[in-house]
Amino acid sequence: MSTVETNGAAKASGARELTKADFQSDVETRWCPGCGDYAILAAVQGFLPEVGVPPERTVFVSGIGCAGRFSYYMNTYGMHGIHGRAPALATGLAAARPDLSVWVVSGDGDALSIGGNHLIHALRRDVPLKILLFNNRIYGLTKGQASPTSERGKVTKSTPFGSVDEPFNPIALALGAGATFVARTVDTDKRHLPAMLRAAVAHPGAALIEVYQNCPVFNDGAFDALTDKATREDALVSLEHGQPIRFGAEGARGIVRRADGDLEVVAVAEVGEDALLVHDAHRADPSVAFALSQIESLAGGATPIGIFRQSPRESDAATLAAELRDARASFTNGDLAKLLHGSNTWSVGVNGAAAKR
């Protein structure tokens, strides 16, 4: 049974009705005026009541950066960890307390630089975390340096002659790590963002949502093409499971899969809708989802938005949680010696000699 189904049953049994106010802390919210973080915070606080998990069973773990403040503004349990370590902290918590709803909030600098190792292993282990990766393509808190997602040629305080590094593609990175749920949305989309949150909560394993988030001070307008009504149709490729992939004014363009497996952007009028690739987010093989994460160069910069992959599997975290339960049972039953000496142990003599037990 999914989290959403479980909480729906809890509501039906007479559990208290939750509201947005239940998830709003009394800490003054402080981001720069116009920051996309405000919109994401409002969307999360407004969405969580429908999940039905009370604040006392919800945890938000954040790292360093502007996104790191998120945990202070949620009236839930939370932790502001050190740089990049939020997935590691949340992994331990989710494994030890599978009864909790555990969220990770991180930025592109926090998650993809020093935190990259922790992120990919949380995804490959399919730890039941809901990971929100705020991507503004810049280091905001430290005043505008190039981040791992800044585009080539980006002039910043740390790259005065333009960045020479190829940027990370967070979606491709997550898929390459074996993530079973990968999605992308935009901070100000009041319908799409909650829809992605809803799908992530229903997913039993690790769920990563990349949220394009505007930084009005150091990278203003980076995603204007996706939000401006005049350009949105041509700039955005909407991925919907079971639907042919088409975009542009009146859906004039679409994506087909060639005989060699490569994707190609075509005019729908020339090939017909039946030739278009039908998006299958539930496909176990992530190769097509990975190809879709790369189509911006083919589609004239058009960006895919939606769920790239949603393919549950048995998680390593479930096995770890079971081992922890067995260990606790051994301790409760008084078999502490077995718990401590169940594997290889060593005793060190006074003279420094070590003996294996």
C-alpha positions in Angstrom: 0.0 0.0 0.0 1.4 3.4 -1.0 1.9 6.3 1.5 -1.0 8.1 -0.1 -3.3 5.1 0.3 -2.2 4.6 3.8 -2.9 8.2 4.8 -6.2 8.2 2.9 -7.2 5.3 5.1 -6.1 7.1 8.2 -8.2 10.1 7.2 -11.2 7.8 6.8 -10.7 6.4 10.2 -11.2 9.8 11.8 -7.6 11.1 12.0 -7.4 14.8 12.5 -7.8 17.0 9.5 -4.5 18.6 8.6 -4.1 22.1 7.1 -1.3 24.2 5.6 -1.0 26.0 8.9 0.0 22.7 10.6 3.2 22.7 8.5 4.1 26.4 8.8 6.7 27.2 11.5 6.8 30.5 13.4 10.3 31.3 12.1 10.3 34.4 9.9 10.9 33.3 6.3 13.9 35.1 4.9 15.0 34.7 1.3 15.7 37.5 -1.2 12.6 39.2 -2.5 11.3 37.3 -5.6 13.3 34.1 -4.7 11.8 30.9 -6.2 12.2 29.2 -2.8 9.1 31.1 -1.5 7.0 29.4 -4.2 8.4 26.0 -3.5 7.9 26.4 0.2 4.2 27.4 -0.3 3.6 24.5 -2.6 5.1 21.9 -0.2 3.2 23.3 2.8 0.0 23.4 0.8 0.5 19.9 -0.5 1.4 18.0 2.7 -2.0 18.1 4.3 -3.4 15.9 1.6 -0.8 13.3 2.4 -2.2 12.9 5.8 1.1 12.3 7.7 1.2 14.7 10.7 4.1 17.1 11.3 5.4 15.0 14.1 6.0 12.1 11.7 7.6 14.2 9.0 11.2 15.2 8.8 13.0 17.7 6.5 16.8 17.4 6.2 18.6 20.1 4.4 22.2 21.0 3.5 24.1 24.3 3.0 22.9 27.0 0.7 19.8 29.1 0.4 17.7 25.9 0.2 19.2 24.9 3.6 16.8 27.3 5.4 13.9 25.2 4.2 13.9 23.0 7.3 13.5 26.0 9.6 10.3 27.1 7.9 8.6 23.7 8.2 6.7 22.9 11.4 8.1 19.4 11.4 11.1 17.6 12.7 14.2 18.7 10.8 17.9 19.0 10.6 20.2 21.5 8.9 23.2 19.4 8.1 26.7 20.3 6.8 27.5 20.8 3.2 26.3 18.0 0.9 25.5 15.6 3.7 21.7 15.8 3.8 21.2 12.5 1.8 23.6 10.7 4.2 21.8 11.9 7.3 18.4 11.2 5.8 19.5 7.7 4.8 20.3 6.8 8.4 17.0 8.2 9.6 14.9 6.5 6.9 16.6 3.2 7.6 16.2 3.4 11.3 12.7 4.9 11.3 10.7 3.6 8.3 7.5 4.9 9.9 8.6 8.5 9.2 8.1 10.6 6.0 11.7 11.8 5.3 12.4 14.6 2.9 15.7 16.0 1.6 16.0 19.6 0.5 19.2 20.6 -1.4 20.5 23.0 -4.0 22.5 22.3 -7.1 25.7 23.4 -5.5 25.1 21.5 -2.3 23.8 18.2 -3.9 26.0 18.0 -7.0 29.4 19.2 -5.8 30.6 18.1 -2.3 27.3 16.2 -1.9 27.3 14.3 -5.2 28.6 11.1 -3.7 25.9 11.0 -1.0 23.2 11.8 -3.5 24.1 9.1 -6.1 24.3 6.4 -3.4 21.0 7.3 -1.8 19.5 7.0 -5.3 21.2 3.7 -6.2 20.1 2.2 -2.8 16.6 3.4 -3.5 16.3 4.8 0.1 12.7 5.9 0.7 13.5 9.6 0.6 11.7 12.4 -1.2 14.6 14.6 -2.6 13.9 18.1 -3.7 16.9 19.5 -5.7 16.5 23.2 -6.2 18.4 24.1 -9.3 19.1 27.8 -10.0 22.4 27.1 -11.8 24.4 29.4 -9.5 25.8 29.5 -6.0 23.4 31.9 -4.4 24.3 32.0 -0.7 28.0 32.6 -1.3 27.2 35.4 -3.7 27.1 34.2 -7.3 29.8 31.7 -8.2 29.4 29.2 -11.0 27.8 26.0 -9.8 27.9 22.4 -11.2 24.9 23.2 -13.3 26.0 26.6 -14.7 26.1 26.6 -18.4 29.4 26.7 -20.4 30.6 30.3 -20.9 28.8 31.5 -17.8 30.5 34.6 -16.4 30.5 34.7 -12.6 32.7 35.9 -9.8 34.5 32.6 -9.9 34.6 32.3 -13.7 35.3 35.9 -14.9 36.3 34.7 -18.4 33.4 32.3 -18.6 32.9 28.8 -17.3 34.8 26.1 -19.2 33.2 23.2 -17.5 30.4 21.1 -19.0 27.4 21.3 -16.6 25.9 18.4 -14.8 22.5 17.3 -16.0 20.8 16.3 -12.7 18.2 14.1 -14.5 20.8 12.2 -16.4 22.9 11.8 -13.3 20.0 10.4 -11.3 19.0 8.0 -14.0 22.6 6.9 -14.4 22.7 6.2 -10.6 19.7 3.9 -11.0 17.1 6.2 -9.5 13.6 4.7 -9.7 11.7 8.0 -9.7 13.1 11.1 -11.5 11.1 14.2 -12.3 11.6 17.8 -13.2 9.3 20.8 -12.6 9.4 24.6 -12.2 9.1 26.6 -9.0 6.2 28.8 -10.0 4.0 26.2 -11.7 1.2 25.9 -9.2 -0.3 22.8 -10.9 2.7 20.9 -12.1 4.8 21.2 -8.9 2.1 19.7 -6.6 1.5 17.0 -9.2 5.1 16.0 -9.1 5.1 16.0 -5.3 2.0 13.8 -5.3 3.6 11.2 -7.6 6.9 11.3 -5.5 5.0 10.5 -2.3 3.2 7.7 -3.9 6.5 6.1 -5.0 7.8 3.6 -2.5 11.5 4.2 -3.0 13.8 7.2 -3.6 12.2 10.0 -5.5 14.2 12.9 -6.9 12.5 16.0 -8.2 14.6 18.7 -9.8 12.9 22.0 -9.4 14.0 24.8 -11.6 14.2 27.7 -9.2 14.8 31.4 -10.1 17.6 33.3 -8.3 16.5 37.0 -8.8 19.9 38.4 -7.6 22.6 36.3 -9.2 20.9 34.4 -12.1 17.6 36.2 -12.7 15.5 35.0 -15.6 17.4 31.7 -16.2 14.1 29.9 -16.8 11.9 32.7 -18.1 11.4 30.8 -21.4 9.6 28.1 -19.5 7.3 30.4 -17.5 6.6 33.2 -20.0 3.2 32.6 -21.8 4.7 33.9 -25.0 7.5 31.3 -25.2 6.3 28.5 -22.9 4.7 26.4 -25.7 7.9 26.2 -27.8 10.3 26.0 -24.8 8.7 23.2 -22.8 8.3 19.5 -23.7 5.6 18.0 -21.4 6.2 14.4 -20.5 3.0 12.5 -19.6 2.9 8.8 -19.2 1.0 7.0 -21.9 0.8 10.1 -24.2 2.7 10.8 -27.4 5.4 13.4 -26.9 4.6 16.6 -28.8 5.2 20.2 -28.1 5.3 23.7 -29.7 2.4 25.8 -30.9 -0.6 23.5 -31.2 1.7 20.5 -30.7 3.2 21.0 -34.1 6.5 19.2 -33.2 7.0 15.8 -31.7 9.7 13.2 -30.9 10.2 9.9 -32.7 12.5 7.0 -31.9 14.5 6.0 -35.0 15.4 2.5 -35.9 18.9 2.9 -34.4 17.3 3.9 -31.1 18.2 7.6 -31.3 15.5 10.2 -30.7 14.6 12.8 -33.3 12.5 15.9 -33.3 10.0 16.0 -36.2 7.1 18.0 -37.6 4.0 16.1 -36.6 2.2 17.1 -39.9 4.9 15.2 -41.8 5.1 12.0 -39.9 1.6 11.7 -38.3 0.9 11.3 -34.6 1.0 7.5 -34.7 4.7 7.7 -35.4 5.5 9.7 -32.3 7.2 8.2 -29.2 4.6 7.4 -26.5 6.1 8.2 -23.1 6.5 5.2 -20.9 7.6 6.4 -17.4 7.1 2.9 -16.0 9.6 1.3 -18.4 12.1 -0.7 -16.4 14.9 0.0 -18.9 16.0 3.6 -18.2 17.7 4.1 -21.6 14.8 6.0 -23.2 14.3 8.2 -20.1 18.0 9.0 -20.3 17.7 9.9 -24.0 14.8 12.2 -23.2 17.0 14.0 -20.6 19.4 14.9 -23.4 16.9 16.2 -26.0 17.4 20.0 -25.4 20.2 20.1 -28.0 17.8 18.3 -30.6 14.8 20.4 -29.8 16.3 23.8 -30.1 16.7 24.3 -26.4 13.2 23.0 -25.5 13.2 21.5 -22.0 11.5 18.3 -21.0 9.3 18.7 -17.9 7.5 15.9 -16.0 8.3 12.4 -14.8 11.1 10.8 -16.7 11.1 7.5 -14.8 8.7 5.9 -12.2 9.7 2.2 -12.0 9.6 0.8 -8.4 11.9 -2.0 -7.3 12.8 -3.7 -4.0 15.1 -1.2 -2.2 18.3 -1.9 -0.4 17.0 0.3 2.4 14.2 -2.2 3.1 16.8 -4.9 3.7 18.8 -2.6 5.9 15.7 -1.8 7.9 15.0 -5.5 8.5 18.6 -6.0 9.7 18.2 -3.1 12.1 15.0 -4.6 13.4 16.7 -8.0 14.0 19.6 -6.2 15.7 17.2 -4.4 18.0 15.4 -7.6 18.8 18.7 -9.2 19.8 19.5 -6.3 22.1 16.0 -6.4 23.6 16.4 -10.1 24.3 19.6 -9.5 26.2 21.9 -11.0 23.7 24.3 -8.1 23.7 27.4 -10.3 23.4 26.0 -11.8 20.2 25.3 -8.4 18.8 28.8 -7.1 19.5 30.7 -10.2 18.5 28.5 -11.5 15.7 31.1 -10.7 13.1 34.9 -10.7 13.1 36.3 -8.9 16.1 39.8 -8.4 17.4 41.3 -8.3 20.9 44.5 -6.3 21.3 47.0 -7.5 23.9 49.1 -5.4 26.2 52.1 -6.0 24.1 50.3 -4.7 21.0 49.7 -8.1 19.5 46.3 -8.6 18.0 44.3 -11.8 17.9 41.3 -12.5 15.7 38.3 -14.0 17.4 
